[in-house]
Amino acid sequence: HLETMRATYQLNAEKLEYNYRVLLERDAENIATINQQKRKLSRQHDVLSSLKHKYSGSDVKASEENSKLTDEYKRITEQFKDLQAKFRHFGKVDAAKYSQLWRLQQQEACGLARQLLAADRVIHEQQLGWQWAPPDEGIFVSPHDATHTGPAAAAAAAGSAAAAA
């Protein structure tokens, strides 16, 4: 019985020794794994810090670029509005000058046409002895006046043409 106890004791002591060595190995492996994880964590912190720094720089740069582009957009928009206003202004000025020039040329042409009609009347009545009938006063009304300045201007032009005769 004592031999069995000693054998059991010896077996238990060897098991304990074996388990102790396994635990020591596992402990060493765990320490190595922990150190490896610490190094990995340290690298990850470095990468994170680097990325935060890059992001911060990019964010500042993008913010500056956005501000610059916004200012440029506002400036160009104002220039465009100014250009539109100038375009409208010069369009009105050009239309007024065209209309004025048209009326001047029309008056001159009407004057020349009236001289021709007077000469035609003289030729008909004195040279040919025919009865002369004047054309309708509507020939002196410009389609430009009727379409561009309205019926009032056309009537005024017809009135001034009748007064000139």
Disulfide bonds with the S-S distance in Angstrom:
none
